[in-house]
Amino acid sequence: TMPRTPLATAGLALLTSLCLHAPSHAQQGASALAPKVGDLVGGMYGQLDTLYKDLHANPELGFQEVRTAAKLAAEMRAIGFEVTEKIGKTGLVAIYKNGAGPTVMVRTELDALPMEEKTGLPYASKAKATALGRETFVAHSCGHDIHMASWVGTARTLVALKDQWHGTLMFVAQPAEELVSGADAMLADGLFTRFGKPDFAFALHTSPQPYGTVGYNVGAVTSNSDGLEITFKGRGGHGSAPDKALDPIVIAAKFITDVQTVVSREKDPFEFGVVTVGAVQAGSVGNIIPDQAVLRGTIRSYKPEVRAKLLDGVRRTAKAAALMAGAPEPEVTLQQGGLAVVNAESVVSTTEAVLKDTLGAKNVFRVPPITASEDFSAFVNQGVPSMFFFVGVSEPQQFMDSLKPGGKPLPFNHSPQFAPVPEPSIKTGVRAMSMAVLNVMARK
């Protein structure tokens, strides 16, 4: 899930000339296919646009993506893939074998978010579903519908060019990325044991950067994500007599303040790390001291050693706040979410040259890692050399205006106003992903 993207850096990259790598023979072969890829994408775009708008208008939550998965399964079977459904509950795997060669995985996500869309688009979602026991609106406000349309378009493109490459395509549609659990569910259901571990893996994600552009990085691309839930225990009583009670809200408030010193005083200031408390639940009315306070939040980092320091600091600070008040030891639960997605330099160094040849050097640039997390890392961490990259979805002038002092901010992923521009965003996604795959599979 991607609530942030390095807009300012992307803007600077657009204004800066980047050095081209000298292409290898294999890269030159893949680059020669770029015009054919462009023609194919242009010819199929009407179908992809229809698919995108249908998916956008009919979103489903994690592990509930029955209609979405069925629609993609039908699309992939029509292209010629062998499709297996219900992998990791609602995920699917589509395989296309084309002789001896590498197995290349291309992943998309199926799920949407439990929120109301407020874009006013003619195809805006009005869907509702049940989440955590209550009804909620559902919207594709993170771009997964763009990803799915690009995924299908890439499959069509590669099959149309099957005489130009060899190997096995492994197209994976993953459920519940927003829950940071769908990738693990597919692996637990035997994804790599039943279908084989791929030699390479690719995934893309929308970004508010200008459409027609691709951003990427070597090394970390997203952050480690850990959830925190802490229950501070006190002793309830009358609000007018706090000395007769033990106030857990005060203990919780001290923790919220003190835990930031772990970030500012224990972590290397040059390393990224965030501890955010996003929910506090305690009490019912103003004149009653409750007997407990529950905090929920998120911890983000890039490096394993920074992650370990933050987790330890959260535990120590919670216990210290309770100890200082003479309260029972709190219940501290730290749950691992998605680990950082780390791009393989060997994959990026060859792919970036082909993408620059295809889209133009000024439109393909490196960006720093984002602070959001992504469970594509679960696949990468199985030892699969991979590349995760960003595809711009914003009108270029609006993007550049947003960088100016006082400029109107662009709606980020997870905003109710998030409204990608479908064309040419989907075309760029298909072209970039097709060329990335061809680069490792093209016949020499």
C-alpha positions in Angstrom: 0.0 0.0 0.0 1.4 3.3 -1.1 0.3 6.5 0.8 3.5 8.4 0.0 5.8 9.0 -3.0 8.9 11.2 -3.4 7.2 14.0 -5.5 9.9 16.6 -5.1 12.6 14.2 -6.1 10.7 13.0 -9.1 10.2 16.6 -10.1 13.9 17.2 -9.9 14.6 14.1 -11.8 12.4 15.2 -14.6 14.5 18.4 -14.9 17.8 16.6 -14.8 19.5 14.7 -17.6 20.5 11.2 -16.4 23.4 9.2 -17.8 22.6 6.2 -20.1 24.2 2.8 -19.5 25.8 1.2 -22.5 23.3 -1.5 -23.5 24.3 -5.1 -23.7 23.6 -7.3 -26.7 20.5 -8.8 -25.0 19.3 -5.3 -24.0 19.6 -4.1 -27.6 17.5 -7.1 -28.7 14.8 -6.3 -26.2 14.9 -2.6 -27.1 14.3 -3.5 -30.8 10.9 -4.8 -29.8 9.7 -1.5 -28.2 7.9 -0.3 -31.4 6.0 -3.6 -31.7 5.1 -3.4 -28.0 3.8 0.2 -28.5 1.7 -0.8 -31.5 0.2 -3.7 -29.6 -0.6 -1.6 -26.6 -2.2 1.1 -28.7 -4.4 -1.5 -30.5 -5.7 -3.1 -27.3 -6.1 0.0 -25.2 -9.9 0.3 -25.6 -10.3 -3.2 -24.0 -7.9 -2.3 -21.2 -9.8 0.9 -20.5 -13.1 -1.0 -20.3 -11.6 -3.5 -17.9 -10.0 -0.8 -15.8 -13.3 1.1 -15.4 -15.2 -2.1 -14.6 -12.7 -3.0 -11.9 -12.7 0.6 -10.5 -16.5 0.6 -10.2 -16.6 -2.8 -8.6 -13.8 -3.0 -5.9 -13.6 -5.7 -3.3 -11.7 -5.9 0.0 -8.9 -8.2 0.9 -9.7 -11.9 0.8 -13.2 -11.0 -0.6 -12.0 -10.4 -4.2 -14.2 -13.2 -5.7 -15.6 -11.2 -8.6 -12.3 -9.5 -9.3 -10.4 -12.8 -9.3 -13.0 -14.5 -11.5 -12.8 -11.6 -14.0 -9.0 -11.8 -14.3 -9.1 -15.6 -14.5 -11.4 -15.3 -17.5 -9.2 -12.7 -19.2 -6.1 -14.8 -18.7 -7.7 -18.0 -20.0 -8.9 -16.2 -23.1 -5.3 -15.1 -23.7 -4.1 -18.7 -23.4 -2.8 -19.1 -19.9 -3.4 -22.1 -17.7 -5.1 -20.6 -14.6 -5.3 -21.9 -11.1 -7.7 -20.1 -8.8 -8.1 -19.9 -5.0 -4.4 -19.8 -4.2 -4.1 -18.1 -0.8 -7.9 -17.9 -0.5 -8.7 -15.6 -3.4 -5.5 -15.4 -5.4 -4.8 -16.8 -8.8 -1.8 -18.1 -10.7 -1.7 -18.0 -14.5 1.1 -19.9 -16.3 2.2 -19.7 -20.0 4.9 -22.0 -21.1 6.9 -21.1 -24.2 9.9 -23.5 -24.3 13.0 -23.7 -22.2 14.1 -20.6 -20.5 13.7 -18.5 -17.3 10.5 -18.4 -15.3 9.4 -14.8 -14.8 6.8 -13.7 -12.3 4.7 -10.6 -12.8 2.5 -9.7 -9.8 -0.6 -7.6 -9.5 -2.9 -7.0 -6.5 -6.6 -7.6 -6.3 -7.9 -5.8 -3.3 -9.3 -2.3 -2.6 -9.6 -0.1 0.5 -12.4 0.3 3.1 -13.1 3.9 2.3 -15.5 6.1 0.3 -14.4 7.5 -3.1 -15.1 11.2 -3.6 -13.6 11.8 -7.1 -17.0 12.4 -8.8 -15.8 10.3 -11.8 -18.6 8.7 -13.9 -17.2 5.3 -13.1 -16.6 6.0 -9.4 -17.1 3.2 -6.9 -20.3 3.1 -4.9 -19.6 -0.3 -3.6 -20.0 -1.4 0.1 -18.8 -4.4 2.0 -18.4 -5.6 5.5 -15.1 -5.1 7.3 -14.4 -5.7 11.0 -18.0 -6.4 11.6 -19.4 -3.2 10.1 -20.5 -1.9 6.7 -18.0 0.3 4.8 -17.6 1.9 1.4 -15.0 0.3 -0.8 -12.7 2.1 -3.3 -9.7 1.4 -5.5 -7.9 4.5 -4.0 -4.4 2.9 -4.2 -4.3 2.1 -8.0 -4.6 -1.6 -7.9 -7.1 -1.4 -10.7 -4.5 0.3 -12.8 -2.1 -2.5 -11.9 -4.6 -5.2 -12.9 -5.3 -3.6 -16.3 -1.5 -3.2 -16.9 -1.1 -6.9 -15.8 -3.6 -8.2 -18.3 -2.2 -5.9 -21.0 1.3 -7.2 -20.4 0.1 -10.8 -20.7 -1.6 -10.0 -24.0 1.5 -8.3 -25.3 3.9 -11.0 -24.4 1.8 -13.8 -25.8 1.4 -11.8 -29.1 5.2 -11.6 -29.2 5.8 -15.3 -28.1 8.1 -15.9 -31.1 10.5 -13.3 -29.6 11.1 -14.9 -26.2 11.4 -18.2 -24.5 10.7 -19.5 -21.0 7.7 -19.5 -18.7 5.4 -16.6 -17.7 4.1 -16.8 -14.1 1.4 -14.1 -13.7 0.3 -13.9 -10.0 -2.8 -12.0 -8.9 -2.4 -11.5 -5.1 -5.2 -10.9 -2.6 -5.1 -8.7 0.4 -2.1 -6.5 -0.2 -3.7 -3.8 1.8 -3.8 -6.2 4.8 -0.1 -7.0 4.2 -1.0 -10.7 4.3 -1.9 -11.8 0.9 1.6 -12.7 -0.3 2.2 -14.8 2.8 -1.1 -16.5 2.2 -0.2 -17.5 -1.3 3.3 -18.8 -0.2 1.7 -20.8 2.6 -0.7 -22.3 0.0 2.3 -23.6 -2.0 2.8 -20.9 -4.6 6.5 -21.6 -5.2 6.3 -25.3 -4.4 3.3 -26.0 -6.6 4.3 -23.7 -9.5 8.0 -23.4 -9.1 10.2 -20.6 -7.8 10.7 -17.9 -10.5 14.1 -16.8 -11.7 13.0 -13.2 -11.7 10.0 -11.2 -10.4 8.5 -7.8 -11.3 5.8 -5.6 -9.9 4.7 -2.0 -10.5 2.7 0.5 -8.5 1.0 3.8 -9.3 2.6 7.0 -8.1 1.4 10.6 -8.3 4.4 11.5 -10.4 3.6 12.5 -14.0 2.1 10.0 -16.4 4.5 8.6 -18.9 7.2 8.3 -16.3 8.8 5.4 -14.4 10.6 5.7 -11.0 12.7 3.0 -9.3 15.6 2.4 -7.0 18.4 0.0 -6.3 18.2 -1.5 -2.9 15.3 -0.6 -0.6 12.2 0.7 -2.4 9.6 0.5 0.5 9.8 0.3 4.2 9.6 -2.4 6.9 6.2 -2.1 8.6 5.3 -3.3 12.1 2.1 -2.8 13.9 2.0 -1.9 17.6 -0.8 -2.5 20.1 -0.3 -1.6 23.7 -2.8 -2.1 26.6 -1.9 0.1 29.6 -3.6 -1.2 32.7 -4.8 1.1 35.5 -7.6 1.2 38.2 -10.9 2.9 37.4 -12.4 5.5 39.5 -14.2 8.9 39.8 -12.7 11.7 37.7 -12.8 14.0 40.7 -10.6 11.7 42.8 -7.7 10.6 40.7 -5.7 9.7 43.9 -8.2 6.8 44.5 -7.6 5.5 41.0 -4.7 4.7 38.7 -5.1 6.6 35.5 -4.0 4.6 32.4 -4.7 7.6 30.1 -1.9 9.5 31.7 0.4 6.5 31.4 -0.5 6.2 27.7 0.1 9.9 27.2 3.5 9.7 28.7 4.4 6.8 26.5 3.2 8.6 23.3 5.6 11.5 24.2 8.5 9.5 25.5 8.6 7.0 22.6 9.6 9.7 20.2 13.0 10.0 22.0 13.7 6.5 20.7 13.5 8.0 17.2 15.3 11.3 18.0 17.9 10.1 20.5 18.6 6.4 20.0 18.3 5.9 16.2 21.1 7.2 13.9 19.7 10.5 12.7 20.9 9.6 9.1 18.7 6.5 9.1 14.9 6.5 8.4 12.6 5.4 11.2 9.1 6.4 12.3 6.9 5.5 15.3 3.3 6.8 15.0 0.4 6.2 17.3 -2.7 6.5 15.2 -5.4 5.3 17.6 -6.1 5.8 21.3 -9.1 4.0 22.8 -9.9 4.7 26.5 -12.8 5.7 28.6 -16.5 6.5 28.0 -17.3 9.9 29.6 -15.3 12.8 31.0 -15.8 12.1 34.7 -14.8 8.4 34.8 -11.2 7.2 34.9 -11.1 4.0 32.9 -9.2 0.9 34.0 -7.3 0.6 30.7 -6.1 2.5 27.6 -5.4 0.8 24.3 -3.0 2.4 21.8 -2.5 1.3 18.2 0.1 2.5 15.7 2.8 1.8 13.1 6.6 1.5 13.1 8.5 2.0 9.8 12.1 1.6 8.9 14.4 0.5 6.0 17.2 -1.3 7.7 16.9 -4.4 9.9 19.1 -3.0 12.6 17.1 0.2 12.8 13.9 -1.9 12.9 15.3 -3.9 15.8 16.2 -0.7 17.7 12.8 0.8 17.3 10.9 -2.4 18.3 13.1 -2.7 21.4 12.7 1.0 22.2 8.9 0.7 22.0 8.8 -2.2 24.4 11.2 -0.5 26.9 9.4 2.8 26.9 6.0 1.2 27.4 7.2 -0.8 30.4 9.0 2.3 31.8 5.9 4.4 31.6 3.8 1.9 33.5 6.6 1.3 36.1 6.9 5.0 36.7 3.2 5.1 37.6 3.3 2.0 39.7 1.0 0.3 37.3 1.0 -3.4 36.2 3.2 -4.2 33.2 1.4 -3.3 29.9 0.5 -5.8 27.2 2.7 -5.0 24.3 2.0 -6.6 20.9 4.3 -5.9 18.0 3.1 -7.5 14.8 5.3 -7.8 11.7 3.7 -6.4 8.5 5.5 -6.2 5.2 9.3 -6.1 5.2 11.1 -3.7 2.9 11.1 -4.5 -0.8 14.7 -4.6 -1.9 15.4 -4.4 -5.6 18.3 -6.5 -7.0 21.0 -4.3 -8.6 21.6 -7.0 -11.2 18.0 -6.7 -12.4 17.7 -2.9 -12.1 20.9 -2.2 -13.9 19.9 -4.1 -17.1 16.2 -3.1 -17.0 16.7 0.6 -16.6 18.6 0.9 -19.9 15.8 -0.8 -21.8 13.1 1.3 -20.1 15.1 4.5 -21.0 15.3 3.3 -24.6 11.6 2.7 -24.6 10.2 5.7 -22.7 13.0 8.2 -23.1 15.8 8.8 -20.6 14.2 11.9 -19.0 11.1 9.8 -18.2 12.9 7.0 -16.4 14.7 7.9 -13.2 15.7 6.7 -9.8 13.8 7.8 -6.7 14.6 7.4 -3.0 12.7 4.6 -1.1 9.2 5.5 0.1 8.0 5.3 3.7 5.0 3.0 2.9 5.2 -0.8 2.9 4.4 -3.5 0.5 4.2 -7.3 0.9 5.7 -8.0 -2.5 8.8 -8.4 -0.3 7.5 -11.8 0.9 8.1 -13.1 -2.7 11.5 -11.3 -3.0 12.7 -12.6 0.3 12.4 -16.2 -1.0 15.5 -15.4 -2.9 14.0 -14.1 -6.1 16.0 -11.3 -7.9 13.3 -8.7 -8.4 12.4 -5.2 -9.5 9.6 -3.1 -8.1 8.9 0.2 -9.9 6.5 3.1 -10.0 4.4 4.3 -12.8 3.2 7.9 -12.9 -0.6 8.6 -13.1 -0.8 12.4 -12.8 -1.3 15.1 -15.4 2.3 16.6 -15.8 1.4 20.2 -15.5 -0.7 19.6 -12.4 2.2 17.7 -10.9 4.7 20.5 -11.6 2.4 23.1 -10.3 2.0 21.1 -7.1 5.8 21.4 -6.5 5.6 25.2 -6.5 5.3 27.2 -3.3 1.6 27.4 -2.5 0.8 24.9 -5.2 -2.3 22.7 -4.9 -1.2 19.3 -3.5 -2.0 16.3 -5.6 -4.2 13.6 -4.0 -2.0 10.8 -2.8 -2.7 7.1 -2.8 -5.4 6.3 -0.1 -7.0 9.7 -0.6 -10.7 9.8 -1.4 -9.8 12.2 -4.2 -7.2 9.8 -5.7 -8.0 9.7 -9.5 -5.3 8.3 -11.8 -5.4 9.4 -15.4 -6.1 6.1 -17.2 -4.5 7.0 -20.5 -1.6 7.0 -20.9 -0.9 5.6 -17.4 -2.1 2.1 -18.3 -0.2 2.2 -21.6 3.0 3.2 -19.8 2.4 0.4 -17.3 2.0 -2.2 -20.0 5.0 -0.9 -22.1 7.3 -0.8 -19.1 6.4 -4.2 -17.7 6.4 -5.9 -21.1 9.9 -4.5 -21.8 11.2 -5.5 -18.4 10.0 -9.1 -18.9 11.3 -9.2 -22.5 14.7 -8.0 -21.3 15.2 -11.2 -19.3 13.4 -13.5 -21.7 14.1 -12.2 -25.3 15.8 -14.6 -27.7 19.4 -13.8 -28.3 
